[in-house]
Amino acid sequence: MESSHHKGSSEGKRIKKITVPVQFGFKLVNPADLTYLQADGNYTILHIADQSIIVANLSFEEFGKILAYPEYYRINSSTIINMNYLKSFTNDTVILACKAQLTLSRKKIDDFRNAADTYLKSTD
């Protein structure tokens, strides 16, 4: 994954496309279209806004490094969400606009509330 698409995240610039390795090649994905990502062993399942799914041959941790700007938040050990799709949340569940209901780690409840509040204020 050594491409100029990824170097932007470490410089604080918004990434326009990421190169996602898949079984028979690569796909270019706009990070803004990612609703959430889930770890699955050595793979990562990308859930896209158009309801499609991509199984990436890249670890969850690597995606965590690539998607490090404020729109993305790790809600538990195996799920990263795009805050742009956040619809609501309770003490243990995050609900996204795509109707996905995801588990919020108990350890992250307070931090997530602060992150959601900060993110929502920054988008006003």
C-alpha positions, 0 to 999 in steps of 0.5 A: 500500500505504498502509494501517494493516496495514503501518504496524505493521511500522515500529513493531515490532508484529506485522502480522495481515494484509497487503493484497496487490495482485493482477491484479484487486484485492487479497487479504488475507494473514496473514503467518504463512501465508507460507512464502516469497516469490520475486522475479519481475521487478516481481512477487513470488510468495508461497508460502502454507502451504496450498500455494497461490501468489499473484502480487503486483503489488508488488516484492520490495523492498516485501515486504522492508520489510513483513516486517522482523520476525525471522520473515522472512529474506532468504536470497539476492537473490530469496528471503525465507523465514519462519523458522517453516517452516525444517526444515533447512539446509546450506551452500548449501540451505535446506529448509522444512517445505513441502519447498521446497529453496531456495538459500542465498547463500554470502555469507549462510551465517554470518549465516543460521546466527546468525539461525536460532540466535537465532530458534530460541532466541527461540521456545523 
